[in-house]
Amino acid sequence: MKLLIVFVGLALAVTAEDPIFADYHLEIGIPEMKRRTAAEAAMDFDGSRILGGTGVGIRDYPHMAGLRIQLSDGQLSVCGASLISNTRLVTAAHCWRSRYFTATMFTVILGARSFSQGFARINTNDVVLHPNFNAVNLHNDVAVIRVPPNNRIPYLNFILPIELDTGSSKHVGVVATAVGYGRTYDIGPTSNELRQVDVPVIDNAECDRVYPGGYIIDSTLCTSTRYGRGICNGDSGGPLTIRRNSNDSQNANDNLLIGITSFSSARGCSYGPSGYSRVSSFASWITAQ
């Protein structure tokens, strides 16, 4: 999958006070897009997976969207997003604005098993960042992507919205599913194919022990990367979901969005818990946009 992780060479520049990446686009998004472009040119689709994950069909996760990001300096970056209505998607705020980069355009890719393809591609620069977003510690790392009403997204069996979690449960101990088009491990081949991985939600206190210094707050949700399973480069902004009805696991409409992929360890995908923005903390704000 894809997430915010720093490669080995870049990790050497990260201090003990900066356990997550310093700038997503600089360290992850731009290099990841370059690798994907090169892989597409070489037709180098090897079927590899997100960290410890498996390939899936888009009908299993019809809310999943890829983001091709145009930055203000002309470079390209990459993220993920989740469809929540036919005119709205939700992603991580740092996908639009990081410490050193600002985007000028999102190309939303929908109905795509491969990031390089897709049934629908929609350009928009109408992106609303959470007013309290902090690009340094990634607090309130949430943004809403708005699609013009005259370009409404058509619903099909492989393009459908996902419901936001509005409950009070912290989901600790629940096995959730992360989905994305990102890398399979820190240093390895790029995979443009949609992948999933099941990861257990952990208590924030456990997460805080790995990322001290105030990175972990109530609106953060963390999952364990134990056994080498988790999100990896390029997964930022993508969904973390659970099934509301475990007896109906084949129903894609049964997915519930509980997290928005935000960060992982600066040392690599599997070195510490994966971090997400907790959707229940932001559901009211998201629906108001």
C-alpha positions as CSV (number, residue, x, y, z in Angstrom):
1,M,0.0,0.0,0.0
2,K,1.1,3.5,0.3
3,L,1.7,5.7,3.4
4,L,4.1,8.2,4.8
5,I,7.4,6.5,5.4
6,V,10.9,7.7,4.9
7,F,13.4,5.6,2.9
8,V,16.6,4.4,4.5
9,G,18.8,7.1,3.1
10,L,16.3,9.8,4.1
11,A,15.8,8.4,7.5
12,L,19.4,9.2,8.3
13,A,18.5,12.9,8.3
14,V,15.6,12.5,10.7
15,T,16.3,13.4,14.3
16,A,15.1,11.6,17.4
17,E,12.7,14.5,17.9
18,D,11.1,13.9,14.5
19,P,10.0,10.2,14.5
20,I,7.6,10.7,11.5
21,F,8.6,12.1,8.1
22,A,9.5,15.8,7.9
23,D,7.7,16.5,4.6
24,Y,5.5,14.0,2.8
25,H,5.8,15.2,-0.7
26,L,9.6,15.7,-0.6
27,E,10.4,12.4,1.1
28,I,7.6,10.1,-0.1
29,G,5.0,11.4,-2.6
30,I,7.3,12.8,-5.3
31,P,9.7,9.9,-5.3
32,E,6.8,7.5,-5.3
33,M,5.1,9.1,-8.3
34,K,8.4,9.0,-10.2
35,R,8.8,5.3,-9.5
36,R,5.2,4.6,-10.6
37,T,5.7,6.5,-13.8
38,A,8.9,4.6,-14.5
39,A,7.1,1.3,-13.7
40,E,4.3,2.1,-16.1
41,A,6.7,3.0,-18.9
42,A,8.5,-0.3,-18.4
43,M,5.2,-2.2,-17.9
44,D,6.8,-3.4,-14.7
45,F,3.7,-4.6,-13.0
46,D,4.9,-7.5,-10.9
47,G,1.8,-8.1,-8.7
48,S,3.6,-7.2,-5.5
49,R,1.7,-6.2,-2.4
50,I,1.3,-3.6,0.2
51,L,3.3,-4.4,3.4
52,G,2.2,-8.0,4.1
53,G,-1.0,-7.6,2.1
54,T,-2.9,-9.1,-0.8
55,G,-4.4,-7.9,-4.1
56,V,-8.1,-7.0,-4.2
57,G,-10.7,-6.0,-6.8
58,I,-12.1,-2.5,-6.9
59,R,-15.6,-3.9,-6.3
60,D,-14.4,-4.9,-2.8
61,Y,-13.5,-1.3,-2.0
62,P,-15.6,0.9,-4.4
63,H,-15.0,3.9,-2.2
64,M,-11.2,3.9,-2.9
65,A,-9.7,6.7,-4.9
66,G,-6.2,7.5,-6.1
67,L,-4.9,11.1,-6.2
68,R,-2.5,12.3,-8.8
69,I,-1.2,15.6,-7.3
70,Q,0.1,18.6,-9.2
71,L,2.4,20.7,-6.9
72,S,3.0,24.4,-7.3
73,D,6.6,23.8,-8.5
74,G,5.4,21.6,-11.3
75,Q,6.3,18.3,-9.7
76,L,3.9,15.4,-9.3
77,S,3.0,13.5,-6.1
78,V,0.5,10.8,-5.1
79,C,-2.0,10.0,-2.3
80,G,-5.2,8.1,-1.7
81,A,-8.7,9.2,-0.8
82,S,-12.2,7.8,0.1
83,L,-15.4,8.7,-1.7
84,I,-18.1,9.8,0.7
85,S,-20.7,11.2,-1.7
86,N,-21.1,11.9,-5.4
87,T,-19.5,15.4,-4.9
88,R,-17.1,14.8,-1.9
89,L,-14.1,12.7,-1.0
90,V,-12.0,12.8,2.2
91,T,-8.2,12.5,2.4
92,A,-5.2,13.6,4.5
93,A,-4.6,17.4,4.7
94,H,-0.9,16.9,4.2
95,C,-1.7,15.5,0.7
96,W,-2.6,19.1,-0.3
97,R,-0.2,21.0,1.9
98,S,3.0,19.7,3.6
99,R,5.7,21.7,5.3
100,Y,7.4,22.7,2.1
101,F,4.9,22.0,-0.7
102,T,1.4,23.1,-1.7
103,A,-0.7,21.4,-4.3
104,T,-2.5,23.2,-7.1
105,M,-4.6,20.4,-8.5
106,F,-5.9,16.9,-7.6
107,T,-6.7,14.4,-10.3
108,V,-9.2,12.0,-8.6
109,I,-9.0,8.4,-10.0
110,L,-12.0,6.3,-9.4
111,G,-13.0,2.7,-10.3
112,A,-9.4,1.7,-10.7
113,R,-7.8,-1.6,-9.8
114,S,-4.5,-0.1,-11.0
115,F,-3.5,3.5,-10.2
116,S,-2.5,4.0,-13.9
117,Q,-6.0,3.3,-15.0
118,G,-9.5,4.2,-13.8
119,F,-13.1,4.4,-15.0
120,A,-13.3,8.1,-14.0
121,R,-10.8,10.9,-13.7
122,I,-11.8,14.2,-12.3
123,N,-9.7,17.4,-11.8
124,T,-10.4,19.7,-8.9
125,N,-8.6,22.3,-6.8
126,D,-11.5,22.8,-4.5
127,V,-10.0,21.3,-1.3
128,V,-10.9,22.3,2.2
129,L,-8.3,21.6,4.9
130,H,-9.3,21.2,8.6
131,P,-8.8,24.7,10.1
132,N,-6.6,23.3,12.9
133,F,-4.3,21.2,10.6
134,N,-0.7,21.2,11.7
135,A,1.7,20.2,9.0
136,V,4.5,19.5,11.5
137,N,2.9,17.1,13.9
138,L,0.0,16.1,11.6
139,H,-2.7,16.9,14.1
140,N,-6.1,17.3,12.4
141,D,-4.7,15.7,9.3
142,V,-8.0,15.8,7.4
143,A,-9.2,17.4,4.1
144,V,-12.4,17.3,2.1
145,I,-12.1,17.2,-1.7
146,R,-15.1,18.9,-3.4
147,V,-16.2,18.0,-6.9
148,P,-18.2,20.5,-9.0
149,P,-21.9,19.8,-9.0
150,N,-21.9,19.7,-12.8
151,N,-19.4,16.9,-12.6
152,R,-21.0,14.6,-10.1
153,I,-19.5,11.2,-9.7
154,P,-21.6,8.4,-11.1
155,Y,-22.4,5.6,-8.8
156,L,-21.7,2.1,-10.2
157,N,-21.1,-1.2,-8.5
158,F,-17.4,-0.3,-8.5
159,I,-17.8,3.4,-7.6
160,L,-19.7,3.8,-4.3
161,P,-19.4,6.0,-1.2
162,I,-18.4,4.8,2.2
163,E,-20.1,5.7,5.5
164,L,-18.2,7.7,8.1
165,D,-17.8,6.3,11.6
166,T,-19.8,8.5,14.0
167,G,-19.7,6.2,17.0
168,S,-17.9,6.5,20.3
169,S,-15.9,3.2,20.0
170,K,-12.1,3.5,19.9
171,H,-12.1,0.1,18.1
172,V,-9.1,-1.1,20.2
173,G,-8.4,-4.8,19.5
174,V,-10.6,-4.7,16.3
175,V,-8.9,-6.0,13.1
176,A,-9.3,-3.2,10.5
177,T,-8.4,-3.2,6.8
178,A,-6.2,-0.6,5.1
179,V,-6.3,-0.3,1.3
180,G,-4.0,1.5,-1.1
181,Y,-1.8,1.5,-4.2
182,G,1.4,1.9,-2.4
183,R,4.7,0.0,-2.0
184,T,5.0,-3.5,-0.5
185,Y,7.9,-2.7,1.7
186,D,10.4,0.2,2.3
187,I,12.9,-0.7,-0.4
188,G,11.3,-2.8,-3.1
189,P,9.4,-2.7,-6.4
190,T,6.6,-0.3,-6.9
191,S,3.1,-1.8,-7.2
192,N,0.4,0.2,-8.9
193,E,-2.2,-2.5,-8.1
194,L,-4.8,-2.0,-5.4
195,R,-3.9,-3.9,-2.2
196,Q,-5.3,-4.6,1.2
197,V,-3.9,-5.5,4.6
198,D,-5.6,-6.4,7.9
199,V,-4.2,-4.7,10.9
200,P,-5.2,-4.6,14.6
201,V,-6.2,-1.3,16.2
202,I,-4.1,-0.6,19.3
203,D,-4.5,1.7,22.2
204,N,-3.1,5.3,21.8
205,A,-0.9,4.9,24.9
206,E,1.0,2.1,23.1
207,C,1.4,4.3,20.1
208,D,2.5,7.3,22.2
209,R,5.4,5.2,23.6
210,V,6.8,4.9,20.1
211,Y,6.1,8.4,19.0
212,P,6.6,10.6,22.1
213,G,6.5,14.4,22.0
214,G,2.8,15.0,21.5
215,Y,2.3,13.4,18.1
216,I,-0.5,11.1,19.4
217,I,-3.7,12.9,20.5
218,D,-7.3,11.7,21.1
219,S,-8.1,12.2,17.4
220,T,-5.3,9.9,16.4
221,L,-5.9,6.2,15.7
222,C,-3.1,3.7,15.5
223,T,-2.7,0.2,14.2
224,S,0.1,-2.3,15.0
225,T,2.7,-3.4,12.3
226,R,3.5,-6.5,14.3
227,Y,4.3,-9.5,12.0
228,G,5.3,-7.0,9.2
229,R,1.8,-6.0,8.2
230,G,0.8,-2.4,7.6
231,I,0.6,0.6,5.3
232,C,3.6,1.7,3.3
233,N,4.8,4.5,0.9
234,G,2.0,6.1,-1.1
235,D,-0.9,5.1,1.2
236,S,-1.4,8.6,2.7
237,G,-5.0,9.8,2.7
238,G,-6.4,6.3,2.0
239,P,-9.0,4.5,4.0
240,L,-8.9,2.3,7.1
241,T,-12.1,0.4,7.4
242,I,-14.0,-2.2,9.4
243,R,-17.0,-4.3,8.6
244,R,-20.2,-3.4,10.4
245,N,-21.6,-6.9,9.9
246,S,-19.0,-9.7,10.0
247,N,-21.5,-12.2,8.7
248,D,-21.8,-10.2,5.4
249,S,-18.2,-9.8,4.4
250,Q,-18.9,-9.9,0.7
251,N,-21.1,-6.7,0.8
252,A,-18.9,-3.7,-0.1
253,N,-21.6,-1.4,1.2
254,D,-20.9,-2.8,4.7
255,N,-17.6,-1.0,5.0
256,L,-17.3,1.8,7.6
257,L,-14.5,4.4,7.4
258,I,-12.8,4.7,10.8
259,G,-9.4,6.1,9.8
260,I,-7.6,8.3,7.2
261,T,-4.0,7.2,6.6
262,S,-1.7,9.8,8.1
263,F,1.8,8.7,9.1
264,S,4.2,5.9,9.9
265,S,7.7,5.6,11.3
266,A,10.5,7.7,9.7
267,R,12.6,4.5,10.0
268,G,10.3,2.5,7.7
269,C,6.9,0.9,7.2
270,S,7.4,-1.9,9.7
271,Y,9.3,-0.1,12.5
272,G,6.4,1.3,14.4
273,P,2.6,1.7,14.5
274,S,0.8,3.2,11.6
275,G,-1.1,6.4,12.4
276,Y,-4.5,7.6,11.1
277,S,-6.8,10.5,11.6
278,R,-9.7,9.1,13.7
279,V,-12.8,9.6,11.5
280,S,-15.3,9.7,14.4
281,S,-13.5,12.8,15.7
282,F,-14.0,14.7,12.5
283,A,-17.2,13.3,11.1
284,S,-19.3,16.4,11.9
285,W,-16.8,18.7,10.3
286,I,-16.4,16.5,7.2
287,T,-20.1,16.3,6.6
288,A,-20.5,20.1,7.0
289,Q,-18.1,20.8,4.1
